[in-house]
Amino acid sequence: MSLSLADVFAAQQTIAGQVVRTPLIPSAFLTEKAGVPFLLKMETMQPTGAFKLRGATNAILNAPAGTKAVTCCSTGNHGRGVAYAARQQGIKATICMSSLVPQNKVDRIRALGAEVRIVGTSQDDAMAECLRLCKAEGFVDISPFDDRHVISGQGTTGLEMLQDRPDLDMLLVPLSGGGLAGGAALAAKAINPDIRVIGISMDRGAAMDASIKAGRPVEITEVASLADSLGGGIGLKNKLSFDLCRALLDEIVLVTEEEIYLALQTLYFEDSHVAEGASVVGIAALLADKLPAPKGSVATIVTGRNVDMAQFTNVISGRPVQLGDTTVQGSPYDA
C-alpha cells in the first residue's frame, strides 16, 4: 500500500493554520443510546463547513510548482474546499458538477470566486469534463478522493481523533469515494490496530459498498438522497481509495432514507447541530441498531453543515421530503 501514517503526519503539518483542528465532543443523548461514550468530530466547524477542506488544501499546497489553475468534480463539499483553498493561494479554480448537486452548494462555490460547470446527471459525467480541462487546457485535477494528498489530508481527521482520545474502540465514518474513510482508517489503525473502523453509507447508490462486494470498482446508478454528499462513483480506474477501504474497513453498514431522516432530527433536537444527511449516517446506524456492540468509546465524523435549508426545515418539522421519484414521509421528532 503506497500510503502510510507518515503521509498523514506530513499532511497535518502542511495544513496546520490553513484548516481548523475541530473538537471531538461528547453527546449525552447518543452516549445513553450507545451505552458507552459517544463522541462527535465536528467538521461542520471548518471555514467551508465540511471536512473536504483538509484534503483540498493539502493537495493544492502539494501541487506542481507553477500551477495556475485547478479543477475537480464534486458533489458540493469538495468543490467548495478546492475553491476556498485555491483562492487562498491565488489560483484559478473550475468546479465540475452534475445536475443532481443541490443549488445551495453550487451558489456557495460561485461565491468563493470559482467557475462552476454543470455537466450531465452523474459524477462520472462531471469527471469527464474535469479530465477534458486537464488535457486540453492544462488544469491540475484535485481528485475528490483518489489522490494521495487528498487522502492524507482527510486522514488527519482520524489522526486528530486518536490523538484526542486514544481509548476509542470504534470509529464510524461516512463512506462515499473512500478518501475520508480510507484516510481515517489508515491513521486510526496505524495508531491502534485493534480499533474497529466502520464505513456507513445510504442503501441506494452506495458505490464503494457495491465495488467491494464485486471485488473491483463498478459503476452505480446515482439517485437523489438525503445523504447527497455520499453520491457518485469511485472511478473504474480507482488507484488508491478502493484498496484502502477494502483492506482497512472492518465492515460497511447501509442505512435507509428514513433512518437518515430520524438521525438529522436527533442531532438537531438533542445536540442542537445543523448537519447534512451525509454527516449523520453513523448516528443513523446507531439509532437503527445496525452496529456491532461496542467495547469502549465510539466516535463518528459529523462531516459537513452545507445542507439545503428548505429540505432541512422539512425534516426538522416532520414533513415529507421528495427525493427524485421517492418520498420520505417522516414524522415529527419524538425522542
C-alpha positions as CSV (number, residue, x, y, z in Angstrom):
1,M,0.0,0.0,0.0
2,S,1.5,3.3,-1.1
3,L,0.3,5.4,1.8
4,S,1.4,5.4,5.4
5,L,0.9,7.2,8.7
6,A,3.9,9.3,7.8
7,D,1.9,10.8,4.9
8,V,-0.9,11.7,7.3
9,F,1.5,13.3,9.8
10,A,3.1,15.3,6.9
11,A,-0.4,16.5,5.8
12,Q,-1.1,17.6,9.4
13,Q,2.0,19.8,9.3
14,T,1.2,21.1,5.8
15,I,-2.4,22.2,6.6
16,A,-1.8,23.5,10.1
17,G,-3.0,27.0,10.2
18,Q,-5.0,26.6,7.0
19,V,-7.8,24.5,8.4
20,V,-9.4,24.1,11.8
21,R,-8.4,21.4,14.2
22,T,-12.0,20.6,15.1
23,P,-13.2,19.5,18.5
24,L,-14.3,15.9,19.4
25,I,-17.2,16.4,21.7
26,P,-19.4,14.0,23.7
27,S,-23.2,13.6,23.1
28,A,-25.1,12.9,26.3
29,F,-28.1,11.6,24.4
30,L,-26.2,9.3,22.0
31,T,-24.0,8.1,24.8
32,E,-27.1,6.9,26.6
33,K,-28.3,5.2,23.4
34,A,-24.9,3.5,22.8
35,G,-24.3,2.5,26.4
36,V,-20.7,3.8,26.0
37,P,-19.2,7.3,25.5
38,F,-20.3,8.5,22.0
39,L,-18.4,11.4,20.5
40,L,-18.8,13.7,17.6
41,K,-15.9,15.0,15.4
42,M,-17.3,18.4,14.4
43,E,-16.1,19.0,10.9
44,T,-19.0,21.4,10.5
45,M,-16.7,24.0,12.1
46,Q,-14.4,24.2,9.1
47,P,-14.4,27.6,7.3
48,T,-16.1,25.9,4.3
49,G,-18.5,23.9,6.5
50,A,-17.0,20.5,5.7
51,F,-14.0,18.2,6.2
52,K,-13.2,18.3,2.4
53,L,-11.1,21.5,3.1
54,R,-8.4,19.2,4.6
55,G,-7.7,17.2,1.5
56,A,-8.2,20.0,-0.9
57,T,-5.8,22.2,1.0
58,N,-3.1,19.5,1.3
59,A,-3.4,18.7,-2.5
60,I,-3.2,22.3,-3.6
61,L,-0.2,23.0,-1.4
62,N,1.5,20.0,-2.9
63,A,0.5,20.8,-6.5
64,P,3.3,21.1,-9.1
65,A,5.3,24.3,-8.9
66,G,3.8,27.0,-11.2
67,T,0.3,25.6,-11.0
68,K,-2.1,28.4,-12.1
69,A,-5.4,26.6,-12.4
70,V,-7.0,23.6,-10.7
71,T,-10.2,21.7,-11.4
72,C,-12.2,18.9,-9.8
73,C,-15.5,17.1,-10.0
74,S,-17.6,17.3,-6.9
75,T,-21.0,16.7,-5.3
76,G,-20.5,20.0,-3.4
77,N,-18.2,20.0,-0.4
78,H,-15.0,19.0,-2.2
79,G,-15.7,21.7,-4.8
80,R,-16.1,24.3,-2.1
81,G,-12.9,23.1,-0.4
82,V,-11.0,23.4,-3.6
83,A,-12.5,26.8,-4.4
84,Y,-11.6,28.1,-0.9
85,A,-8.0,26.7,-0.9
86,A,-7.4,27.8,-4.5
87,R,-8.5,31.4,-3.6
88,Q,-6.2,31.4,-0.6
89,Q,-3.3,30.6,-2.9
90,G,-4.3,32.9,-5.7
91,I,-5.1,30.0,-8.1
92,K,-8.0,29.8,-10.6
93,A,-10.5,27.0,-9.9
94,T,-13.1,25.5,-12.1
95,I,-15.5,23.0,-10.4
96,C,-17.4,20.4,-12.5
97,M,-20.7,19.2,-11.0
98,S,-23.7,17.2,-12.1
99,S,-27.3,18.4,-12.2
100,L,-28.0,16.4,-9.0
101,V,-26.0,18.7,-6.8
102,P,-28.3,21.0,-4.7
103,Q,-28.4,24.6,-5.9
104,N,-27.2,25.9,-2.5
105,K,-23.9,24.1,-2.9
106,V,-23.4,25.5,-6.4
107,D,-24.2,29.0,-5.2
108,R,-21.7,28.8,-2.3
109,I,-18.9,27.6,-4.6
110,R,-19.5,30.5,-7.0
111,A,-19.5,32.9,-4.1
112,L,-15.8,31.8,-3.5
113,G,-14.9,33.1,-6.9
114,A,-14.7,29.7,-8.7
115,E,-16.3,28.9,-12.0
116,V,-18.9,26.1,-11.9
117,R,-19.7,23.9,-14.8
118,I,-22.9,21.7,-14.6
119,V,-22.4,18.7,-16.7
120,G,-24.7,15.7,-17.1
121,T,-26.6,13.8,-14.4
122,S,-23.8,11.9,-12.6
123,Q,-20.4,12.5,-11.1
124,D,-18.9,10.4,-13.9
125,D,-20.2,13.0,-16.4
126,A,-18.7,15.8,-14.3
127,M,-15.4,13.9,-14.1
128,A,-15.3,13.6,-17.9
129,E,-15.3,17.4,-18.2
130,C,-12.7,17.7,-15.5
131,L,-10.4,15.4,-17.3
132,R,-11.0,17.3,-20.6
133,L,-9.9,20.6,-18.9
134,C,-6.7,18.9,-17.7
135,K,-5.9,17.5,-21.1
136,A,-7.0,20.5,-23.3
137,E,-6.2,23.5,-21.0
138,G,-3.5,22.3,-18.6
139,F,-5.6,22.4,-15.4
140,V,-4.4,20.3,-12.5
141,D,-7.0,17.8,-11.2
142,I,-7.7,17.7,-7.5
143,S,-9.5,14.4,-7.1
144,P,-12.3,14.3,-4.6
145,F,-11.0,11.0,-3.1
146,D,-8.4,9.1,-5.2
147,D,-5.3,11.2,-4.6
148,R,-2.6,10.6,-2.1
149,H,-2.5,14.2,-0.8
150,V,-6.3,14.3,-0.6
151,I,-6.5,11.0,1.3
152,S,-3.7,12.1,3.6
153,G,-5.4,15.4,4.3
154,Q,-8.7,13.7,5.0
155,G,-6.8,11.2,7.2
156,T,-5.9,14.0,9.6
157,T,-9.4,13.6,11.0
158,G,-8.7,10.1,12.2
159,L,-5.2,11.2,13.4
160,E,-6.7,14.0,15.5
161,M,-9.4,11.8,16.9
162,L,-6.9,9.2,18.1
163,Q,-4.6,12.0,19.4
164,D,-7.5,13.4,21.4
165,R,-9.0,10.0,22.5
166,P,-6.5,7.1,22.4
167,D,-9.2,5.0,24.0
168,L,-11.5,4.9,21.0
169,D,-12.9,1.4,20.3
170,M,-15.0,2.1,17.2
171,L,-14.8,4.8,14.5
172,L,-17.9,5.4,12.3
173,V,-17.0,7.1,9.0
174,P,-19.4,8.3,6.3
175,L,-18.4,6.4,3.1
176,S,-18.6,7.6,-0.5
177,G,-15.5,7.6,-2.7
178,G,-13.3,6.4,0.2
179,G,-11.0,9.4,0.7
180,L,-12.2,10.1,4.2
181,A,-12.9,6.5,5.2
182,G,-9.6,5.2,3.7
183,G,-7.5,8.1,5.2
184,A,-9.1,8.0,8.6
185,A,-8.8,4.2,8.8
186,L,-5.2,4.4,7.7
187,A,-4.3,6.8,10.5
188,A,-6.5,5.2,13.2
189,K,-5.4,1.6,12.6
190,A,-1.7,2.6,12.3
191,I,-2.0,4.1,15.8
192,N,-4.3,1.4,17.2
193,P,-4.6,-1.8,15.1
194,D,-7.4,-3.1,17.3
195,I,-9.8,-0.1,16.6
196,R,-12.8,-1.0,14.5
197,V,-13.5,1.3,11.6
198,I,-16.9,1.0,10.0
199,G,-17.9,2.7,6.8
200,I,-21.5,4.0,6.7
201,S,-23.5,4.9,3.6
202,M,-27.0,5.1,2.3
203,D,-28.6,2.0,1.0
204,R,-29.3,3.3,-2.5
205,G,-26.3,4.1,-4.8
206,A,-23.5,3.1,-2.4
207,A,-20.7,2.9,-4.8
208,M,-17.9,1.7,-2.5
209,D,-20.0,-1.0,-0.9
210,A,-21.0,-2.3,-4.4
211,S,-17.4,-2.2,-5.5
212,I,-16.0,-4.1,-2.5
213,K,-18.7,-6.7,-2.9
214,A,-17.8,-7.1,-6.6
215,G,-14.1,-7.2,-5.9
216,R,-13.4,-4.3,-8.2
217,P,-14.6,-0.8,-8.9
218,V,-18.1,-0.8,-10.5
219,E,-20.5,1.7,-11.9
220,I,-23.6,2.5,-10.0
221,T,-26.8,4.5,-10.8
222,E,-26.9,7.7,-8.8
223,V,-30.1,8.6,-7.1
224,A,-31.3,11.5,-5.0
225,S,-30.7,11.1,-1.3
226,L,-30.8,13.0,2.0
227,A,-27.1,12.0,2.1
228,D,-26.4,13.6,-1.3
229,S,-22.7,14.2,-0.4
230,L,-22.2,10.4,-0.5
231,G,-23.4,10.1,-4.1
232,G,-21.3,9.3,-7.1
233,G,-19.0,6.5,-8.3
234,I,-15.5,5.7,-7.2
235,G,-14.0,5.6,-10.7
236,L,-13.4,2.5,-12.7
237,K,-9.7,3.2,-12.7
238,N,-9.5,3.9,-8.9
239,K,-5.9,3.7,-7.8
240,L,-5.9,4.2,-4.0
241,S,-9.1,4.6,-2.1
242,F,-10.7,1.3,-3.2
243,D,-7.8,-0.7,-2.0
244,L,-7.6,1.3,1.3
245,C,-11.2,0.8,2.1
246,R,-11.2,-2.9,1.1
247,A,-8.2,-3.6,3.3
248,L,-8.9,-1.4,6.3
249,L,-12.7,-1.1,6.8
250,D,-13.9,-3.8,9.2
251,E,-17.5,-3.5,8.0
252,I,-19.8,-1.4,5.8
253,V,-23.3,-0.6,7.1
254,L,-26.0,0.8,4.9
255,V,-28.9,3.0,6.3
256,T,-32.2,3.9,4.8
257,E,-33.5,7.4,3.9
258,E,-36.0,7.1,6.8
259,E,-33.1,6.3,9.2
260,I,-31.1,9.3,7.9
261,Y,-34.2,11.5,8.3
262,L,-34.5,10.5,12.0
263,A,-30.8,11.0,12.6
264,L,-31.0,14.5,11.3
265,Q,-33.8,15.2,13.7
266,T,-32.0,13.6,16.6
267,L,-28.7,15.6,16.1
268,Y,-30.7,18.8,15.8
269,F,-33.1,18.3,18.7
270,E,-30.8,16.5,21.1
271,D,-27.5,18.2,20.4
272,S,-28.6,21.4,18.6
273,H,-26.5,20.8,15.5
274,V,-27.4,21.6,11.9
275,A,-25.8,19.0,9.6
276,E,-26.1,17.3,6.2
277,G,-27.6,13.9,5.7
278,A,-24.2,12.5,4.9
279,S,-23.0,13.7,8.3
280,V,-25.4,11.7,10.3
281,V,-25.2,8.2,8.8
282,G,-23.2,7.0,11.7
283,I,-25.8,8.3,14.1
284,A,-28.5,6.7,11.9
285,A,-26.7,3.3,12.1
286,L,-26.6,3.6,15.9
287,L,-30.3,4.5,16.3
288,A,-31.3,1.7,13.9
289,D,-29.3,-0.9,15.9
290,K,-27.2,-1.8,12.9
291,L,-23.8,-1.5,14.7
292,P,-21.8,-4.3,16.4
293,A,-21.8,-4.0,20.2
294,P,-19.0,-1.5,21.2
295,K,-16.5,-2.5,23.8
296,G,-15.5,1.1,24.5
297,S,-15.9,4.7,23.3
298,V,-17.4,5.3,19.9
299,A,-16.9,8.3,17.6
300,T,-18.4,9.5,14.3
301,I,-17.4,12.3,12.0
302,V,-20.0,14.9,11.5
303,T,-18.7,15.7,8.1
304,G,-20.5,18.9,7.0
305,R,-23.2,21.5,7.5
306,N,-23.8,22.6,3.9
307,V,-27.4,21.4,3.9
308,D,-30.3,22.5,1.7
309,M,-32.1,24.6,4.4
310,A,-35.5,24.2,2.8
311,Q,-35.2,20.4,2.8
312,F,-33.7,20.5,6.3
313,T,-36.6,22.6,7.6
314,N,-39.0,20.0,6.2
315,V,-37.1,17.2,8.0
316,I,-37.0,19.1,11.3
317,S,-40.7,19.9,11.0
318,G,-41.5,16.2,10.3
319,R,-42.9,16.9,6.8
320,P,-42.5,14.7,3.8
321,V,-39.3,15.1,1.6
322,Q,-39.3,14.4,-2.1
323,L,-36.1,12.7,-3.4
324,G,-36.5,12.2,-7.1
325,D,-39.3,9.7,-7.5
326,T,-39.2,8.6,-3.9
327,T,-41.0,10.3,-1.0
328,V,-39.6,10.0,2.6
329,Q,-42.8,10.5,4.7
330,G,-41.1,11.3,8.0
331,S,-42.9,12.4,11.2
332,P,-42.4,15.0,13.9
333,Y,-39.5,14.2,16.2
334,D,-40.3,12.2,19.3
335,A,-37.4,11.1,21.5
